[in-house]
Amino acid sequence: MAMCILCFFKRYRKFAAWTGFLALALTIVALGIVGTELDAKAREAGYKNAEDHLNAQRAGILDPARWNKQRETFVKKWAAEEKQKEAAAEGKINQQQAQADASCRKDFNCWSNRFNRAATKVCAPQIEQAAKNNFEWTDSLAEPKFPRASIAENGATITYVGDAIKMQNGFGGWIIMTYECDFDTAAGKAVAVRVNPGQLSN
């Protein structure tokens, strides 16, 4: 703590840094020595190491010989309990996620916004392929590629709509195009893309 305070003073900053580094190194060495000593004492007592000794205490077994016979049983039991806890935690997370998904699915803005970025990524290249000549996107941060959307009744498919692209015709003229992309929310892919001349009405 004192070294941290000294770091605020330019005059003592170098001293504080070296002192802190030395203290950290000494602490690591000391912990290593203590750990080695604890392991040695545990082996002398008949255990594999200090951690093995702690596991025996956790099991309530004070006799090393008895612990050596029952170690595997307790280790397997603890591993199974830990796995069960992890499965329960994962199940709880999945349940919470399912509840959040169900709630979001009922909210138009939440559900359509959730997949907008993914839909843009997969739909935009397919829209570009509809251009017979050059094309130019006109979207911006304030006006995304897909400002509108419609959701199928079950929420499995979202149709994203926009008109932020210009395509050049055979005479060199630029035409604003309206496009639609049916996005499969479960598969994360575009089901169909439609591009037609014209601009979205307000």
C-alpha positions in Angstrom: 0.0 0.0 0.0 2.8 2.4 0.9 4.6 1.7 -2.4 1.4 2.5 -4.2 1.2 5.9 -2.4 4.8 6.6 -3.2 4.2 6.1 -6.9 2.2 9.4 -6.9 5.4 11.2 -6.1 7.8 11.5 -9.0 10.9 11.6 -6.7 10.1 8.2 -5.1 8.5 6.5 -8.1 11.5 4.5 -9.2 12.3 3.5 -5.6 8.6 2.4 -5.1 8.7 0.4 -8.3 11.8 -1.5 -7.5 10.8 -2.1 -3.9 7.3 -3.4 -5.0 8.9 -5.7 -7.5 11.4 -7.1 -4.9 8.5 -7.6 -2.4 6.5 -9.5 -5.0 9.4 -11.7 -5.9 10.2 -12.4 -2.3 6.5 -13.2 -1.7 6.4 -15.7 -4.6 9.6 -17.4 -3.3 8.3 -17.6 0.2 5.0 -19.1 -0.9 7.0 -21.7 -2.9 9.1 -22.6 0.1 6.1 -22.8 2.4 4.3 -25.0 -0.2 7.3 -27.3 -0.5 7.5 -27.6 3.3 3.8 -28.4 3.6 4.1 -31.1 0.8 7.1 -32.6 2.6 5.3 -32.8 6.0 2.2 -34.3 4.3 4.3 -37.0 2.7 6.0 -37.7 6.0 2.5 -38.2 7.5 1.6 -40.7 4.8 -0.2 -38.4 2.2 0.7 -37.7 -1.4 1.1 -33.9 -0.8 -0.5 -31.0 1.1 -3.5 -31.0 -1.2 -4.1 -34.7 -0.6 -3.9 -34.0 3.2 -6.5 -31.3 2.9 -8.8 -33.7 0.9 -8.5 -36.3 3.7 -9.5 -33.6 6.2 -12.4 -32.6 4.0 -13.6 -36.3 4.0 -13.2 -36.4 7.8 -10.5 -39.1 7.6 -7.5 -38.6 9.9 -5.8 -41.9 9.3 -3.6 -41.8 6.2 -3.8 -45.6 5.6 -7.6 -45.4 5.7 -7.5 -42.4 3.4 -5.3 -44.2 0.9 -7.9 -46.9 0.6 -10.9 -44.6 0.3 -9.3 -41.7 -1.7 -10.6 -42.8 -5.1 -14.1 -43.2 -3.8 -14.2 -39.7 -2.4 -12.5 -38.1 -5.4 -15.0 -39.7 -7.7 -17.9 -38.6 -5.5 -16.6 -35.0 -5.4 -16.1 -35.0 -9.2 -19.7 -36.2 -9.7 -21.0 -33.6 -7.3 -19.1 -30.9 -9.1 -20.3 -32.1 -12.4 -23.9 -32.1 -11.1 -23.5 -28.5 -9.8 -22.1 -27.4 -13.2 -25.0 -29.1 -15.0 -27.5 -27.5 -12.6 -25.9 -24.1 -13.1 -25.9 -24.6 -16.9 -29.5 -25.7 -16.8 -30.4 -22.5 -14.8 -28.6 -20.3 -17.3 -30.4 -22.1 -20.2 -33.7 -21.7 -18.5 -33.1 -18.0 -18.0 -32.0 -17.6 -21.6 -35.1 -19.4 -22.8 -37.3 -17.1 -20.7 -35.5 -14.1 -22.0 -35.9 -15.3 -25.6 -39.6 -15.9 -25.0 -40.0 -12.4 -23.6 -38.0 -10.9 -26.4 -39.9 -12.8 -29.1 -43.1 -11.1 -27.9 -41.6 -7.6 -28.3 -41.3 -6.6 -31.9 -38.4 -4.2 -31.5 -36.4 -6.6 -29.3 -36.8 -9.6 -31.6 -36.2 -7.7 -34.9 -33.2 -5.8 -33.5 -31.6 -9.0 -32.1 -31.1 -10.4 -35.6 -30.6 -7.2 -37.6 -26.8 -7.3 -37.6 -26.7 -11.0 -38.5 -29.3 -10.5 -41.3 -27.3 -7.5 -42.6 -24.2 -9.7 -42.8 -25.7 -12.5 -44.8 -28.3 -10.6 -46.8 -26.2 -7.7 -48.1 -23.9 -9.9 -50.3 -27.0 -11.5 -51.9 -28.5 -8.1 -52.6 -25.3 -7.0 -54.2 -25.4 -10.0 -56.5 -28.7 -8.7 -57.9 -26.8 -5.8 -59.5 -26.1 -6.3 -63.2 -23.5 -3.4 -63.2 -22.1 -1.2 -60.5 -23.8 -0.6 -57.1 -23.4 1.7 -54.2 -24.7 1.5 -50.7 -26.0 4.7 -49.2 -26.6 3.6 -45.6 -25.0 5.3 -42.6 -24.9 5.0 -38.8 -28.2 7.0 -38.6 -29.8 5.1 -41.5 -29.0 1.3 -41.4 -29.3 -1.0 -44.4 -32.5 -2.5 -43.0 -34.6 0.2 -41.2 -37.8 -1.8 -41.5 -38.9 -5.3 -40.7 -41.9 -7.6 -40.5 -42.0 -10.8 -38.4 -43.8 -14.0 -39.2 -46.4 -15.1 -36.8 -44.2 -17.6 -35.0 -41.1 -15.4 -35.0 -39.0 -17.9 -36.9 -38.6 -15.7 -40.0 -38.1 -12.0 -40.1 -38.3 -10.0 -43.4 -35.9 -7.1 -43.3 -36.6 -4.2 -45.8 -34.5 -1.3 -47.0 -33.7 1.0 -49.9 -30.2 2.1 -49.1 -28.6 1.0 -52.4 -28.2 2.4 -55.9 -27.6 0.2 -58.9 -26.4 1.3 -62.3 -28.5 0.4 -65.4 -27.2 -0.4 -68.8 -27.3 3.3 -69.8 -25.1 4.3 -66.9 -28.0 5.8 -64.9 -28.3 5.2 -61.1 -31.5 3.8 -59.8 -32.6 3.5 -56.1 -33.5 -0.1 -55.3 -35.8 -1.5 -52.7 -34.8 -4.9 -51.3 -36.3 -7.5 -48.9 -34.5 -10.3 -47.2 -36.3 -13.2 -45.4 -34.0 -14.2 -42.5 -34.3 -17.6 -40.7 -33.7 -16.7 -37.1 -33.0 -20.4 -36.1 -30.6 -21.2 -38.9 -29.1 -17.7 -39.1 -29.3 -17.6 -42.9 -31.2 -15.8 -45.7 -34.1 -17.8 -47.0 -34.9 -15.5 -49.9 -33.9 -12.1 -51.3 -36.0 -9.8 -53.5 -34.7 -6.6 -55.2 -36.8 -4.2 -57.2 -36.5 -0.6 -58.6 -38.1 2.1 -56.4 -37.9 3.7 -53.0 -39.7 3.0 -49.8 -42.6 5.3 -49.1 -42.7 7.2 -45.8 
